[in-house]
Protein backbone atom coordinates (compact mmCIF):
# COMPACT_ATOMS: atom_id res chain seq x y z
CA UNK A 1 0.00 0.00 0.00
CA UNK A 2 2.86 2.39 0.85
CA UNK A 3 4.47 1.70 -2.53
CA UNK A 4 1.28 2.44 -4.53
CA UNK A 5 0.68 5.65 -2.59
CA UNK A 6 4.28 6.79 -3.08
CA UNK A 7 4.15 6.06 -6.83
CA UNK A 8 0.94 8.08 -7.24
CA UNK A 9 1.97 11.02 -5.04
CA UNK A 10 5.48 11.20 -6.50
CA UNK A 11 4.12 11.20 -10.05
CA UNK A 12 1.53 13.88 -9.20
CA UNK A 13 4.17 16.08 -7.54
CA UNK A 14 6.45 15.69 -10.53
CA UNK A 15 3.55 16.54 -12.85
CA UNK A 16 3.09 20.07 -11.50
CA UNK A 17 3.93 22.19 -14.61
CA UNK A 18 5.46 25.25 -12.96
CA UNK A 19 6.74 26.78 -16.22
CA UNK A 20 3.27 26.56 -17.71
CA UNK A 21 1.55 27.89 -14.57
CA UNK A 22 3.91 30.83 -14.01
CA UNK A 23 3.75 32.08 -17.60
CA UNK A 24 -0.03 31.64 -17.64
CA UNK A 25 -0.60 33.45 -14.33
CA UNK A 26 1.92 36.29 -14.60
CA UNK A 27 2.40 36.79 -18.35
CA UNK A 28 -1.03 35.61 -19.55
CA UNK A 29 0.77 33.50 -22.15
CA UNK A 30 0.96 29.79 -22.94
CA UNK A 31 4.61 28.75 -22.71
CA UNK A 32 3.89 25.98 -25.21
CA UNK A 33 3.54 28.70 -27.87
CA UNK A 34 6.91 30.30 -27.01
CA UNK A 35 10.37 29.26 -28.24
CA UNK A 36 10.70 25.47 -28.27
CA UNK A 37 7.24 25.01 -26.73
CA UNK A 38 8.79 23.23 -23.76
CA UNK A 39 7.50 23.95 -20.24
CA UNK A 40 10.94 23.88 -18.57
CA UNK A 41 13.22 26.61 -17.24
CA UNK A 42 15.31 27.09 -20.39
CA UNK A 43 12.22 27.87 -22.43
CA UNK A 44 10.74 29.93 -19.59
CA UNK A 45 13.81 32.17 -19.95
CA UNK A 46 12.80 32.70 -23.58
CA UNK A 47 9.67 34.52 -22.38
CA UNK A 48 12.01 37.45 -21.74
CA UNK A 49 11.18 37.37 -18.04
CA UNK A 50 14.20 36.10 -16.10
CA UNK A 51 12.22 35.94 -12.85
CA UNK A 52 9.78 33.51 -14.47
CA UNK A 53 12.68 31.50 -15.89
CA UNK A 54 14.61 31.19 -12.64
CA UNK A 55 11.45 30.65 -10.59
CA UNK A 56 10.58 27.76 -12.89
CA UNK A 57 14.06 26.32 -12.39
CA UNK A 58 13.84 26.58 -8.60
CA UNK A 59 10.31 25.17 -8.35
CA UNK A 60 11.11 22.27 -10.70
CA UNK A 61 14.05 21.41 -8.43
CA UNK A 62 11.96 21.78 -5.25
CA UNK A 63 9.15 19.56 -6.51
CA UNK A 64 11.69 16.74 -6.40
CA UNK A 65 13.51 17.82 -3.23
CA UNK A 66 10.51 18.28 -0.93
CA UNK A 67 8.89 14.82 -1.35
CA UNK A 68 12.23 13.02 -1.67
CA UNK A 69 13.63 14.42 1.57
CA UNK A 70 10.55 13.13 3.36
CA UNK A 71 10.94 9.72 1.72
CA UNK A 72 14.69 9.60 2.34
CA UNK A 73 14.26 10.00 6.09
CA UNK A 74 11.02 8.06 6.56
CA UNK A 75 10.79 5.45 3.79
CA UNK A 76 14.34 5.20 2.39
CA UNK A 77 13.69 1.90 0.58
CA UNK A 78 11.42 3.77 -1.83
CA UNK A 79 13.73 6.66 -2.76
CA UNK A 80 14.65 5.32 -6.21
CA UNK A 81 11.12 4.44 -7.30
CA UNK A 82 9.84 7.80 -5.99
CA UNK A 83 12.64 9.62 -7.83
CA UNK A 84 11.79 7.88 -11.09
CA UNK A 85 8.08 8.65 -10.69
CA UNK A 86 8.77 12.34 -9.99
CA UNK A 87 10.98 12.50 -13.07
CA UNK A 88 8.38 10.76 -15.25
CA UNK A 89 5.71 13.08 -13.87
CA UNK A 90 7.70 16.10 -15.02
CA UNK A 91 8.38 14.67 -18.47
CA UNK A 92 4.88 13.21 -18.94
CA UNK A 93 2.50 15.35 -16.82
CA UNK A 94 -1.09 14.18 -16.66
CA UNK A 95 -2.32 17.80 -16.68
CA UNK A 96 -0.78 18.64 -20.09
CA UNK A 97 -1.66 15.52 -22.07
CA UNK A 98 1.64 13.91 -21.06
CA UNK A 99 3.74 16.58 -22.84
CA UNK A 100 6.06 18.10 -20.26
CA UNK A 101 9.60 19.32 -19.71
CA UNK A 102 12.93 17.68 -20.39
CA UNK A 103 13.57 16.80 -16.76
CA UNK A 104 16.88 18.54 -16.13
CA UNK A 105 15.90 20.73 -13.14
CA UNK A 106 13.94 17.86 -11.61
CA UNK A 107 16.97 15.61 -12.13
CA UNK A 108 19.10 18.11 -10.19
CA UNK A 109 16.69 17.90 -7.24
CA UNK A 110 16.73 14.10 -7.41
CA UNK A 111 20.52 13.93 -7.45
CA UNK A 112 20.96 16.22 -4.46
CA UNK A 113 18.47 14.16 -2.47
CA UNK A 114 20.00 10.79 -3.29
CA UNK A 115 23.61 11.93 -2.85
CA UNK A 116 24.59 15.60 -2.75
CA UNK A 117 27.96 14.73 -4.38
CA UNK A 118 26.13 13.62 -7.52
CA UNK A 119 24.22 16.90 -7.51
CA UNK A 120 27.48 18.86 -7.36
CA UNK A 121 29.04 16.69 -10.07
CA UNK A 122 26.08 17.44 -12.33
CA UNK A 123 26.14 21.21 -11.64
CA UNK A 124 29.91 21.56 -12.10
CA UNK A 125 29.86 19.43 -15.28
CA UNK A 126 26.92 21.40 -16.65
CA UNK A 127 28.60 24.77 -16.08
CA UNK A 128 31.98 23.70 -17.47
CA UNK A 129 30.39 22.40 -20.67
CA UNK A 130 28.08 25.41 -20.89
CA UNK A 131 31.00 27.85 -20.54
CA UNK A 132 32.77 26.03 -23.36
CA UNK A 133 29.85 25.73 -25.81
CA UNK A 134 26.86 27.83 -24.59
CA UNK A 135 24.33 25.09 -25.32
CA UNK A 136 22.02 24.22 -22.43
CA UNK A 137 20.97 20.99 -24.14
CA UNK A 138 24.53 19.74 -24.69
CA UNK A 139 25.44 20.63 -21.10
CA UNK A 140 22.44 18.72 -19.76
CA UNK A 141 23.08 15.61 -21.84
CA UNK A 142 26.79 15.50 -21.02
CA UNK A 143 26.33 16.19 -17.30
CA UNK A 144 23.66 13.49 -17.00
CA UNK A 145 26.11 11.07 -18.68
CA UNK A 146 28.95 12.02 -16.30
CA UNK A 147 26.81 11.30 -13.21
CA UNK A 148 26.58 7.48 -13.64
CA UNK A 149 30.27 7.36 -14.57
CA UNK A 150 31.21 9.25 -11.41
CA UNK A 151 28.87 7.06 -9.37
CA UNK A 152 30.39 3.87 -10.81
CA UNK A 153 34.04 4.83 -10.40
CA UNK A 154 34.09 6.96 -7.26
CA UNK A 155 31.15 6.02 -5.02
CA UNK A 156 30.55 2.79 -3.16
CA UNK A 157 27.07 2.50 -4.61
CA UNK A 158 25.70 -0.29 -6.78
CA UNK A 159 22.76 1.78 -8.03
CA UNK A 160 24.63 3.31 -10.98
CA UNK A 161 22.13 1.55 -13.29
CA UNK A 162 19.44 3.92 -11.94
CA UNK A 163 21.48 6.92 -13.11
CA UNK A 164 22.03 5.24 -16.48
CA UNK A 165 18.22 5.02 -16.81
CA UNK A 166 17.93 8.74 -16.01
CA UNK A 167 20.63 9.52 -18.59
CA UNK A 168 18.73 7.51 -21.22
CA UNK A 169 15.56 9.45 -20.37
CA UNK A 170 17.41 12.79 -20.58
CA UNK A 171 18.87 11.69 -23.93
CA UNK A 172 15.35 10.82 -25.12
CA UNK A 173 13.84 14.15 -24.02
CA UNK A 174 16.63 15.99 -25.86
CA UNK A 175 16.35 14.01 -29.11
CA UNK A 176 15.25 17.07 -31.12
CA UNK A 177 18.08 19.13 -29.61
CA UNK A 178 20.53 16.39 -30.58
CA UNK A 179 19.34 16.58 -34.19
CA UNK A 180 19.77 20.36 -34.15
CA UNK A 181 23.23 20.06 -32.57
CA UNK A 182 24.30 17.59 -35.28
CA UNK A 183 22.94 19.92 -37.99
CA UNK A 184 24.50 22.99 -36.34
CA UNK A 185 21.02 24.51 -35.89
CA UNK A 186 20.74 24.52 -32.08
CA UNK A 187 20.20 27.91 -30.44
CA UNK A 188 22.73 29.05 -27.89
CA UNK A 189 21.30 29.79 -24.44
CA UNK A 190 21.57 33.01 -22.46
CA UNK A 191 21.33 32.34 -18.74
CA UNK A 192 21.99 35.87 -17.47
LOLO-821113 format. One record per residue: x, y, z of N, C-alpha, C in turn; residue in one letter. Coordinates in pm, whole numbers, plus 50000, padded with zeros to 5 digits. Last residue first. Example, Ala and Ser with C-alpha at 12.3 -4.5 7.8 and 13.67 -1.06 7.14 Angstrom:
! residues 2
512854977550708513674989450714512905000350787S 513194943150780512304955050780513204967050780A 
//
This chain:
! residues 192
521895346748169521995358748253521495370848180X 521855326447992521335323448126521445335548219X 521135319247666521575330147754520975327647891X 522175293947444521305297947556521955309347633X 521945288847089522735290547211521835296547318X 520055265546906520205279146956521045279247082X 521185243146654520745245246792521025259546836X 522195236246413521025245146411520525248346553X 524025216346335524505229946366523365240246362X 523125191046321522945199246201523405213646219X 523615182746583524305175946472524265184446346X 521795199546715523235200646743524045194546629X 519375189946616519775203646585521265205846611X 519415164046727519345165846581519825179646542X 519395171346996520535163946942520575165246790X 516895182947020518085191347039519315184546979X 515335160246989515255170746888516455180146897X 516095145747222516355140147089516275150646978X 515855150147492516635159947414516875155347270X 514575128747596513845141547598514565152247516X 516615109147563515355108247488514645121847483X 518495118047749518875116947607517625116847521X 516975114447979517415127947942517795128247794X 516765086247970515565094547963515895108947923X 519455079347999518735075147878517465083647860X 519915089948257520635095248141519905091748012X 518245073048405517935087448399518665094048282X 519625048848364518225050248319517865064948305X 521975055348496522035052448352520635053748293X 521045056748752521485069248689521685067548539X 520545029648794519445039248806519805052248734X 523075018548780522135015548671520935025148673X 524275025149019524635033148902523675030648785X 523975013349266522765017849197523075026549075X 526005006149434525704997149322524495001549240X 528525025549558527075025049539526785016449416X 530815041949646530555027949684529045025649679X 532025062149382531155060249498530935045349522X 533645062749152534095069649274533225067549397X 532615048648932534045048348960534445053849097X 529795052048937530395038748919531845038348967X 529445079748963528875070649063529555056849057X 530655088648729531215092548859530735082948968X 528845077048548530275073648543530945076748677X 526415089248612526585074848636528045070348630X 527295117348546526815113048679526945097848700X 527835120448276528955120248370528535114748506X 525285122348166526115110748132527275109148231X 524435146648256523665134948300524385121948264X 526295162748124526335161948270525575149748321X 525455159147854526795155047898526865153348049X 522845169847861523085156147816524425151047871X 523335196247950522445187248024522695172647989X 524995206647750525445206347890524635196347971X 523295205247530524535197447531525055195947674X 521305223847616520975209947586522215200947593X 522635248247639522025242247757521775227347736X 525545258347499524335250947468523815244347595X 528085270047531526865278347541525575271447494X 530645258147543529855257347419528585265847416X 532025263547784532775260347664531945261847536X 530035267747968531005278547946531805276247820X 528815242347958528085254147911529045265647882X 530755226348073530395224047933529655236147876X 530745237748331531985237048253531655235448105X 528055234348411528605247748392529895247648310X 527815206048420526925214048335527555227648306X 529735199048610529865194348472529045202948378X 528585211548836529915215648790530115211348644X 526095197448850526145212148836527495216648780X 526925170148879526085174448767526235189448743X 528395171749116529045166948993528255171548871X 526375179549292527485188649264528215184649137X 524795156049286524225169049249525315179049212X 526595137849387526135136249248525505149149198X 526785147249648527965147349562527585146149415X 524285142249761524595156049725525845156949636X 522245117449668523615119349715524075133149667X 519435121349661520005107949671521435108549725X 519145149349647518475141649753519085127749770X 520585156749424520965162249554520325154549669X 519135142549226520525139349255520955144449392X 516615155449229516735141049259518165137649301X 517285181249144516695179049276516835164649321X 518205174748884519105181148981518585179049123X 515845165148768516975156148787517955161748890X 514455189048749513945178648839515045168348867X 515995201248551515905207348686515425197048788X 515545182248337516885185448387516835191248529X 513205175048201513575168048324514865172148390X 511875186247995512935176847961513555170348084X 508255187848044509605193248029510615182247998X 505485172547871506065181047974507445186147940X 502675158747788503745165847716504345176147812X 500385146647888501645139147894502775145447812X 498405166047892498345155247793499685148147776X 498935180548123499225186447991499305175747883X 498465165848353497685178048332497855183948192X 500305145348364498915141848334498095154148296X 503505149148219502505153548318501075150548273X 506185136148159504885132148106503755136048203X 508255148648298508385146748153507035143548087X 507295148448562507705161048498507725159748346X 506805121248601505715130848613506045144048546X 509355110948580508385107648475507185116948480X 510395121648822510985125048693509995122548579X 508755108749007508775123449001509305127848866X 509465082148953508085086548931507985101748924X 512165081749029511795078848891510385083848860X 511875087249304512645096249217512255094349070X 510465064749389509845078049401510545087949309X 512395045149343511125044449270510415057849275X 514375054249523514655053249379513365052649296X 513215054149781513735066649724513945065849572X 512215033649934511425037749817512005049849744X 513715029850158513695019050058513015023149928X 513175051750328514345052050239514375041050132X 511005066850455510795054550379511935052650279X 512105088650599511025080650656510795067250587X 514135101350464514265100050609513185091250672X 513345100150195514695096050234514795093250383X 510795111550197510945097250172512305092250218X 511465138450245510555131350336510755116250322X 513035143150024513635144250157512765137050260X 511155140049819512235130249833512945131249968X 509375161949835508895148249865510025138349889X 511425183249792510515182849907509975168649934X 512845178049547513515178249677512535176149793X 511025180249335511695167449360512235167049503X 510225205749355509155195649349509725181549357X 512615220049345511965217849475510865207249470X 513105221149069514055214149157513345210349287X 510955236148988511115222748930512135214449009X 511495259749129510315251749165510385237649107X 513855268748997513845265849140512685256749179X 512925271848728514065263248761514015259048908X 510905290848765510585277648711511675267648746X 512465312048849511455306548941511045292648896X 513895317248619514615311948736513665306548841X 511755325648448512685315048411513355308748532X 510595346948586509785335148553510695323348524X 512815363848589512225359448715511365347048695X 513235369548320514205361048390513655355948523X 511325370548054511185373748196512075364248276X 511465361147805512015374547826511945378747971X 510815336047753509675345247762510175359647775X 513075321247775512805327047642511565336047642X 512925310148023513815321748005513555328747873X 511355288547962510745299348041511615311948034X 513205272047842512225278747757511515289947832X 514605265048074515315270947961514345278347869X 512585253448242513225266148276513925272848159X 509845238048046510945238848143511575252548154X 507995232847855507505239547976508605241648081X 508565240347505508795232347624508375240047749X 508525255647284507245250147327507355241647452X 510755268947208510705254747173509375248347208X 509095299447197510375292647176510205278247130X 505725294447294506915303047299508145294347274X 503535279447339503545287047213504755296347204X 503795269547588503895259847479503875266447342X 503195290047757504615287547729504805277747614X 500775312447701500965297947706502395294947664X 500335341647907500775335047785500835319947809X 500185358948124498975356148045499315350047910X 502215361948298502405367948165501175366448076X 501285349748533501925362948540502115369648405X 499895325748461499405334548567499975348648554X 501415314448251499975316448236499465326848336X 503945312348358503755320848240502275323948219X 503365294948575503915308348599503715317648479X 502375271248449501555278948543502065293248560X 504575262648289503275265648229502455274748320X 506485258648490506745267848378505465272148311X 505225239048655505465252548704505735262648592X 503235215048649503935221948539504215236648573X 503465186548837503095200748850503895208848748X 504395160548826503555165448715503205180248724X 505615154449063506455156948947505705163148831X 503285149649212504175160849246505055164449127X 502355126549078501535138849080502385150949114X 504455108449134504125112048995503335125048989X 504245107449413505485112049350505225116349206X 501665096849446501975110249496503235115849432X 501965071249320500945080849276501315095049318X 504095059549464504155060649317503185071449268X 503075060349727504285067949692504385069949541X 500915042649702500685056549741501885065349703X 502275019049641501285024449547501055039349575X 503845015749878504475017049747503515023449647X 501945012450082502865023950085503445026449947X 500834987950000500005000050000500865012650000X 
//
